[in-house]
């Protein structure tokens, strides 16, 4: 079951966001959390990986908030395709998947951020801000397993 809603609003929002999440209550939570910052605008939602790829290509969002565990096409594979079709879109993973291998693969594919769903209420807006600025963000519960960026001279 795919649910998608999109808004064509390229001019009024400094940061245009595509939210990709298959669990509707969590998708609503993410959207409401993002709405707390008036400089963020959710322009489109998708509930599976294939739809995410299509929406990313169509809307060329500034930021994509992407789950890993998605139907049709997992988030890692969706990110791989999105990088080719919407290369300027920044990717922030928000997922319950927290294995070091998956998180490292996400960064290897070009994601700038990764937040565990359990910490999204605390970390989502900070992660979005870091990713907006082109900085890497690794959620606190994942930080011990993921190496810091080699050129990152800032303290965490």
C-alpha positions in Angstrom: 0.0 0.0 0.0 1.6 3.2 -1.2 0.4 6.6 0.1 1.9 9.7 -1.4 1.1 13.3 -1.1 3.1 16.2 -2.7 3.0 19.9 -2.8 4.6 21.8 -5.6 6.1 24.8 -3.8 9.6 25.6 -5.0 9.6 29.3 -4.1 8.3 29.9 -0.6 10.5 27.5 1.4 14.2 27.7 1.9 14.5 23.9 2.6 12.2 21.6 0.6 11.9 18.1 2.2 10.8 14.7 1.0 9.8 12.4 3.8 10.0 8.7 3.1 8.4 6.5 5.8 6.1 3.5 5.5 4.7 3.7 9.0 2.0 6.4 8.9 2.0 7.4 12.6 5.8 7.9 12.5 5.6 9.8 9.2 3.0 12.1 10.8 5.4 12.6 13.8 8.4 13.4 11.5 6.3 15.9 9.5 5.0 17.6 12.7 8.5 17.8 14.1 9.8 19.3 11.0 6.9 21.8 11.0 8.3 23.2 14.3 11.0 25.0 12.2 9.4 27.5 9.9 12.3 27.4 7.5 11.5 23.7 6.7 8.7 22.6 4.3 7.7 19.1 3.7 6.8 19.1 0.0 6.3 15.4 -0.6 5.8 12.1 1.2 6.3 8.6 0.0 5.7 5.3 1.8 8.0 2.9 -0.2 11.5 3.0 -1.8 10.4 3.0 -5.4 8.0 5.9 -4.8 10.8 7.7 -3.0 13.1 7.4 -6.1 10.3 8.7 -8.4 9.4 11.6 -6.1 13.1 12.6 -5.6 13.6 12.7 -9.4 10.4 14.6 -9.9 10.7 17.2 -7.1 14.5 17.5 -6.6 14.1 18.2 -2.9 16.8 19.9 -0.9 16.6 17.2 1.8 15.3 13.7 1.9 14.4 12.1 5.3 14.6 8.4 4.5 13.9 5.2 6.4 15.9 2.0 5.7 13.2 -0.6 6.2 10.8 0.2 3.3 8.6 -1.9 1.1 9.3 -2.4 -2.6 12.9 -1.1 -2.3 14.8 -0.6 0.9 16.1 2.8 1.8 19.8 1.9 1.1 19.0 0.9 -2.5 16.6 3.9 -2.8 19.4 6.2 -1.7 21.8 4.7 -4.3 19.3 5.4 -7.1 18.4 8.9 -5.7 22.1 9.9 -5.7 22.1 9.5 -9.5 18.6 11.1 -10.2 18.7 13.9 -7.7 22.4 14.5 -6.9 21.9 17.8 -5.1 19.4 16.3 -2.6 21.0 15.8 0.8 20.0 12.5 2.6 19.3 12.0 6.3 18.4 8.5 7.4 15.9 8.1 10.3 15.6 4.4 10.9 15.2 1.8 13.6 18.0 -0.1 11.8 21.1 0.6 13.8 23.7 -2.0 12.7 27.1 -0.5 12.1 27.3 -2.0 8.6 24.0 -0.4 7.5 24.9 3.0 9.0 28.3 2.9 7.4 26.8 1.9 4.0 24.4 4.8 4.3 27.3 7.2 4.7 29.2 5.5 2.0 26.3 6.2 -0.4 26.5 9.9 0.4 24.1 10.4 3.3 25.1 13.2 5.6 23.1 12.1 8.6 21.7 9.1 10.5 19.4 9.1 13.5 17.8 6.2 15.3 14.0 6.4 15.3 14.0 6.0 19.1 15.9 9.3 19.4 14.2 11.2 16.6 12.2 13.4 19.0 15.4 14.7 20.5 17.8 14.6 17.5 15.8 15.1 14.3 15.9 18.9 14.1 19.6 19.1 15.1 20.3 16.5 12.4 18.4 18.4 9.8 20.3 21.6 10.7 23.6 19.8 10.5 22.8 18.2 7.1 21.5 21.6 5.8 24.9 23.0 6.5 26.6 20.1 4.7 27.9 18.6 8.0 27.7 14.9 9.0 25.4 14.0 11.9 25.4 10.7 13.6 22.9 10.1 16.3 24.2 9.7 19.9 23.2 6.0 20.1 25.1 5.3 16.9 28.1 7.5 17.4 30.4 4.9 19.1 30.1 2.5 16.1 30.7 5.0 13.3 34.0 6.7 12.5 33.9 10.5 12.4 34.5 12.3 9.2 38.3 12.4 8.5 38.2 16.2 7.8 35.9 17.0 10.7 37.9 19.0 13.2 34.9 20.0 15.3 34.1 18.5 18.7 30.9 16.5 18.9 
